[in-house]
Amino acid sequence: MKYNNTLSAPHGFSFRDATAPVVGALGSAAGKVGNLLARGVTQMQISRMQSVLNNMTDDQLERAGIKRNQIPQHAEALVTEEYDGL
């Protein structure tokens, strides 16, 4: 009898069948870690943007149309919303 690959067992249960759940779980875990890292990077960017805006003078913020109490919302919008240019 000819097998599709050298790791196929005589009873028809292949190595691929045996490892599929493990590979699937690893892929799922990697995806979750990637999402966690992406959220962390976004939060760091928002924090940095807040820092930059907080360091601006009231006059600079006023020219930008931002009130000091709106900095957290503006920082998040600047980082997360898509910008299509001027």
Beta strands, then each sheet from edge to edge (+ up, - down):
end
